[in-house]
């Protein structure tokens, strides 16, 4: 949950008290949101449970399958509770009516337009904002636990925010996998080339800033402890677990898709739990809340199941886009999914502030009245809000313009620049090799593929493309060897099966080629090239009816497949002969 630092509040001066007097002045409130064990499971120690669960899941499902499932049912599904509050809480809606009406219409229109014209800047914004959003949720929980411990100093909040920002951003910028993805998307969005020396300088500055901020944070915690200023040990534990888990997900996993899914589940569990707690308390205390919100958030164990079911149902929208063939429907669904994420990030930036009296009351935080007092602001709220949007929309507009007028860095140049920045990253070198390959520089591509394999021997994609390059160079034995290695690493690769079959067919091994074509189509019945080439093989073997069936299937998948159409016409003339 995105929150802001608690404002400074003037407190009447009083004579210094000893640590014991300060501790006994008032009854000690609970440092937990719920209680020790539920907080540890839902908010603080969740990563300890998630890592073994995901390890077991990877033994059964691929990283791509896990990522798609979590991305749909988790990432998109958890947007729903915030939407329910935004449009089901009448007082909140009346307070921010303009935002709740204008934002969804504007953002949805931009997202659908971006999908139709393949504008990558929206995806770049979503990725960067998503990282910020995850960081701010951790910071929000820090504010809650500090408030539970009656730690209200504004300087403490600012130091916590600086620590979260430093560690979360450093984990991304220093992660070869995550930084490569971010940099590639930046170039695809129309961003100008950044020199490798400049990137190195930025990353070094991040390391220095990380050290400085961490030292300041530790000094602040030590000072608070010595002065008995209400430092929260639960907050410290939360920071350690969240930051360590974020680093593990970005730097400690072999597949970044698994890392993203891991942290997403942690984020979703925290979010769904805290929103349930907040809304249930709100419904119990505020009799003006009615309708759907009152129905879902009543105190009932069965309704927790309804709540989770609604979240999963909303998340299912994210899975439908890949199954839709009609272009206009698919673009609409992609726009809805992207807009849902951006609206979630935006709404959470102002509807869950810990400094708000109502938020503190619903979470059982003492001193709600004092905390709600706002510190003086230089500009009115609407000006500050407009400046934030301008900071987002100006660079976004510049990137969109660059892409629309064709000023995007060409694939060969941008993959080269990423490879320069990440010279030891296997995937970066592989991507550069693929761009060289596409440009006809096959021998140079081979050296990049081989380097990628040396750096990461389990990279099936590098073996696949090395097999493709060997075939282009006329080395059929080498091509077959690398395709087989690719299949050992990724047995479910339909394209590797199909390409291997093509090489075997060229070598005259028809029976083996047929087996691999059939295996390819059992893995992916939608691979039109495999249908066409298997049909060619069957036609040569005199099995014309079977060949016709595969030609027809290839044309159903790709109606403009000219070679399949011509061969189908020929095969039909031979049926019955």
N, C-alpha and C positions, 0 to 999 in steps of 0.2 A: 504494500500500500504506500503510495506516495504521500509524504507528509512534509511539514516544514518545521523549522526549529521553533521551540517555544519562545515567545517574546519575553524580553526582560521586564520584570515587575519590581517597582520600588517597594522596599519593605522597611518599615520604621526601624530606626536603630535601637539596639538594646545592648545591655552589658554582656560581655563575653561569658559564655557558660562552659563548664567542663564537659568532656565527652560523655561522662556518665549522666550529667544533668540533662544534656541534650537528648540522650537516648530515652530517658525516663519521663520526659515532658509530656508525651502523648502516647496513647496506645499504638503499638506497632501494627501497621496494616500489612496485609499479605503481599509478598513480592511477586505473586503469581497472578496470571490472568484467570485461570481456572483453578488448578492446584498443581502440586509438584509433578505428578506422573503424567497428567494429561498435557501440561505445558511441555514437558520433555518429549513426549511422543509427537505432538502436533506442531510445535513451534521451534524448539531448541535442538533436540537430539534426533530429529527425523532422518538426517543423512546416515546415521548408524544403521537404521533399518532399511534404507533404500538401496545401499550398495550391494548387500547380499541378494536382495530381490532382483535387481537388475542383472547381477552376475548369473543367476539361475535363468532369467528370461533370455539372455543372449545365447544360452545353450540350445534354445528351442526356436527362437525367432531371429531374423536378421536385424542388423542395426537400422536399416531402412524401414522395416516393418514396425519396429518399436518407436521410431521417430514419428512415423505417420499416425500411429495409434495415439501416442501421447499428444502430438500436435493437434489432433482433431478433438478427442474427448477431454484432454486436459487443458491445453493452451487455449483453445477456443471455448470450450465448455465453461471454464471458470470466469468467462466474461459475463455470464448471465446474472449472477447474484448482484453485481454492481448495476447492471441495467434494471433489475427489478427494483432496487432502491431508488435509482435515478427517476424512474417513471411511476413508481408505486408509492413513494413517500411524497404526499401532497405538499407539505411544508417545504421540503427540499426542492421540489420541482418549481414551486412558485418563486423561490429565492433565486434560482438560476434558470428561469424559463427560457431566456433568449439563448443561452448556451445549449440547453437540451433540445431546442428546436432547430437552431441554425447549424450547429456542429454536425449532427448526423446527416442532414441533407447535403451539406457541402462536402464532407469527407467521403460519403458514399459516391457522390458524383465524380470526385477526383479519382477515387480508387477504380471505379468501373472504366472511366476514360483511360487510366493508366494501363489497365488490363488489355483493353482493345488495341492500344497503340504500343504495348510492350514497353512502357516507361518504367525503367528500373529504379528511378529515384525514390518512388514510393516504398519499394522493398528495402532500400537503404535506410530511409527514415524509420521504417518499422523495426529494422534490426537494431539501429542505434537507440531508438526510444525504448525498445524492449529491454536492452541492457540497463539503461537508466532506470526503468520501471522496476526491474528486479533488485537493483541496488537500493532504490528508495523504499521498497518494502522492508528490506533488512533494517534500514535506518528508522522506518516507522516503528518497528518492534523495539528498537533501542529506546525510542522516545517513550513508548508505553511502559517499558520496564523501569526506566529512570523515573517516570512519573509515579509509578507504584512505590518507588523508594523515596519519594518526595525530593528528588533531585531536579531542581527547576532552573539551574543556571543556564542562561542563554549561551555563554561561552562553551559550556560542555556540549550543548547540542551542535554548535558549529564545528567543534573538534571531531565529534562523532561523524558528522556529515563528510568532513574532509577525509577522515580515515576510510569510510565506506567508498567514497569516490576514488581515492588513490588506489586501494586494493582491487576494486572491481575493474577499473579501467586498466590497471597494470596487468591483470590476469588476461585481458583480451589482447592488449598491445604486445605482450611478451609471449603469447601463445602462437606458435607457427600456424596451427590449424585455424584458429579463430581469426587471427589477424589476416591470414591469407584470404579467407572468405570475405572479410570486410573490405580489404583492399581491392579484390577482384570486382566486387559489387560496386565499389566507388568508381572504378574505371568504366564499368558497363553502364553506369548511370550518367556518364558524360563528364566525370571529373578529370581535370588536367593531370598530366604526369607529375609525380612527386619524385625528386631525385633520391637515389638510395642513400646518399650522405645525409640528406635532410631527415629521412625516416630514421636512420641510425641515431641522429642527434636527438630527435623527439623521444625515442625509446630510452636513451640514456638519461634525458631529463626526467622521464617518468620514474626511472629507478631512483634518482636522487630525491625527487619529490616524495616518493614512497617512503624512503628512509627518514626524511625530515618529519613528515606528518606522523609516522609511527612513533618517533621519539617524543614528539609533542604530546601525542595521545597518552603514551605511557607516563610521561611526567605529570600530565593532568590527573590521571587516575591515582597516581601515588599521592599527589597533593590533596585530592579529595578524601582519600582514605585517612591521611594524617589529620586533616581538619574535621573529620566526621561529617562531611557534607552530603551524605546520603548516596554514595556510589552504589550501583546495583550489581552484585555478582552475577545475577541471572543475565543481565545485559552483556557483561563481559563474555560469559559462556556462549550466548547467542552469537556475538560477533565472531568469536573464534570458530565456532562450528559453521556458520554461514560463509565466512570468508575462506576457510580451509576447503569447504565443499565446492565453492565457486572455482577456486584454483584447481581442485581435482578435476572438476567437470570440463575445464578449459585446457588443462595441461597434463592431466594424469591418465586420460583415457586414450585408447588407440583410435577410436572412431569418434569424431566430433559430434556426429548425430546422436550417439549414445550419451555424450556429455550434456548436450543441450536438453535431451529428454530427461536426464537425471535431475538437473536443476529445475526444470519445468515442473516436475512432480513435487519437489520440495516446495517450490513457490506456490503451487496450486493447493497443496494440503494446508499450508499456513493461511492462505487467502480464504479458502472456503470455510475453514474453521472460525477464523476471526469474524468474518461477515455473518456467519450463522449466529455466533454469540451476540454480536452487536444487534442484529435485527430481531432476534428472539427477545432480548431485553427491551428493545424499543417497543415492540408489540405489547409486551406485558405492562409497560409503564405509561404508554401513550394511547389513550382510548380513541384518539382521532384517527389512528392507523386502522384501516379496514380493508375490505376486498381481498385481493389475491395475496398481499403481503401478510395480512392477519391469518389467512388460511395456511400458508406455507410455513410461517415462522412461529406457530404456536408451540408450546412445550409438549412435545410428543415424540417418542422414539420412532414411531412409524413415519412421521413427517420428515425425519432425517433421510429416510430412504427415498421419499418423494423429492426432496431437495437434490439429492445426488442424481436421481433419475432425470430430473429436469436439466441438470448440468450436462449429463451424458447425451440427452436428446438434442440439446442445443449444439453440442460439440459435433454431433453426427453430420451437421451441415458441411463441416470441413471435409468429410470423406466423399461427399457426393460429387464434388467438382471434377474429380478424376474419372468418374464413370459416365459423365454427360458428354455426348458427342455433338450436340447442337452448339455451334460457336457462340451465339448470342446468350444462350443460357449459361454456358461455361464462364464466359467473361463476367456475367452478372454475379455468379456464385463466387468467383475469385474476388470481385469487388466487395461483396458482402463480407467475406472472410477477412480481408485486409482491413476494411472499414471497422469491423467489430474489434479488431486488435487496437487500432489507433484510437477509437472512442474509449475503449477500456483504459488505455494509458492516460488519455486526457481527463476523463471523469475522475479517475482515482487521484488525480493531482489536486482535486479541491473538495471532494465529498467525504474524505476520511481523515481530515486534519486532526491530529492529537490535541492541538491547542484549543480546539472548539469545545465549548462547555458541554454540548450535547454528546459529543464523542467520548469525552472523559466520563460523563455520567453513565453512559451505557456500558463502558468498560470497567466501571467500579474504581475510577481513579479519584483520589481525594484532592481537594483544593480546586475544584472545577471553576468556581467563580473567579478566583485570582488568576488562573491560567488563561482565562478567556480574554483578559485585558490585552489590547493590542498596543504594541509600541508605535510611536509616531512614524509615519511614512512620508517620504519626500513627494511621491506622486499618488494620486487617487487610484483605487483598485482597477478601474477600467483602463487607465493608461498603462499600468504595470502589465495587465493581461494582454493588451494590444502589443506591447513591446516584446513579450514572450513569443506571440504568434509571428511577429515580424522576423524575429531571430530564426524562426523555423522556415517561414515561407520564402524569404529572400534567397537563401542558398538553394532551397528546393526548386524555386522557379528558375534559377540560373542553370541547375543541372538538367531540368526538363528542356529548357531552350537549347542547350548544347546537344542533347540527344536528338531532338526534333530536327535540327538543322544539319545533323550528320557530323558533328564535331567530336564524336566519341573516339577515344584512342583505339586504333585497329587491334584486333586480337593478338597478332604476332608481337606488336610493340608492348602491349600491356602485360602479356604473359612473360615477356622478357624482363620487364621492369620488376614484376613480382618475384621472378626467379633471382634477380640481382639482390633484392632485399632479403630473400630467404634462400641463400645458396645451399643450405644443408637440408632443406625441406623436400622430401620425396615428391609430394603431390605438386608442389610448385614447379619442380623440374619436369615432372610428367606433363603438366599442363603446357609448359613451354614446348616440350617435345611434340605434343599434339598439334600445336600451332605451326611449328616447323614442318611437320608432316603434311598438314593441309596446304602449306605453301609450296609443296613439292621438294622440300629440302630433307629428303628421307634419311640420308646418311647422318646428318646432324641430329635428326630426331632420334635415331637409334642410340647415339651416345647419351642423350638425355634419359631415354627409357632405361638404359642399362645402369646409369647412375641412380635413378630412382629405385631400381630393384636392389642395388647394393645398399642403399640407405634403408630400405624397407622391403625385405624379402617376402613379406606377406601381402604385398600390394598386387592384387590380382589384375587390376586395370592396367598396370604397367606391363605385365606379362602379355595381356591381350593385345595391346597396341604394338608391343615388340613383335608379336606374331604377325600382325598386320603389316608392319614395316618389312619384315623378312619376306613375306609373300610378294610385296611390291618390288623387292629387290631380286626376286626370282629364286630365293632360297626356300624351297618348299619343305625340305626336311626341318630346317630351323623354324619355319612358321608352325609346322605341326607340333614341334616340341614345345614351343612357347604357349600355343593354345592349350595343350594338355596341362601344362603347369598352371595356366590360368584357371582351368577347370578343377584342378586339385585344390586351389585356394578358394574358388567360388563355384561349387558344383551346380548352382542354380542359374548359371549364366547361359541364357538361351542363345545370345549372340555368339558367344565363344563356341558353343556346340555347332551352330550353323556355319561359322567361319571355318572351323576344323573340318566339317563335312565337305566344304568347298575345296579345301586343300587336298583332302583325301581323294575326292573325285578327280581332281586334276592329275593326281598321281596314279589314277587308274584303279583305285581301291573302292569299287562301287558298292560292295556289300557293307563295308564299314561306313562309307559316306551315308548310305541310306539310314543306318542305325542312328547316326548322329543327327541327321535331319529330323527323324522322328522323335528323338529325345529332345531336340530343340523346340519342336512344336508342342510336346507335352509340357514343357516348362513355360512356354509363351505362345499360345495359339494365335495371337495377334501379330506374329512376326511374318510379314508378307513376303519378304525375300526368301525365307525358308520354305514357304508354300510354293513359291514359283520355282525355286531350284530343285526341290523334291519332285515337283511335277515334271520338270525337264528330265530328271533321272528316270522317272516312271515311264515317261513317253519313250525314251530311248530303249527301255526294257520291254516295250509293247503293252504296258498296262495303261491303255488310253483312258478308260473310264475313271480310274483313280487319279490320273493326271489331270483330267478335266475338272474333277472335284477340287483339286488343290489350286488350279489356275483360277477357278471361280471364287474360291475363298480369298486368294490374294487380291482379286479385284474388288471384293466386298470391303476389304480393309483399306485398299488404296485404289479408288476407281480410275485414277489417271495413270496407272501402271502400264505403260504402252507395251513393253516387251511381253508382259503376262497376257495382255489382250491378243497380241499377234500369235503367240504360241497356243493360246486357247483356241483360236479359230482354226489353226492347223490341226490340233489334237482332235477337234470335233469331226474333222473330215475323215479321220482314221478310225473313229469309233465304229465298231461293227465289221471292220475289215479283217 
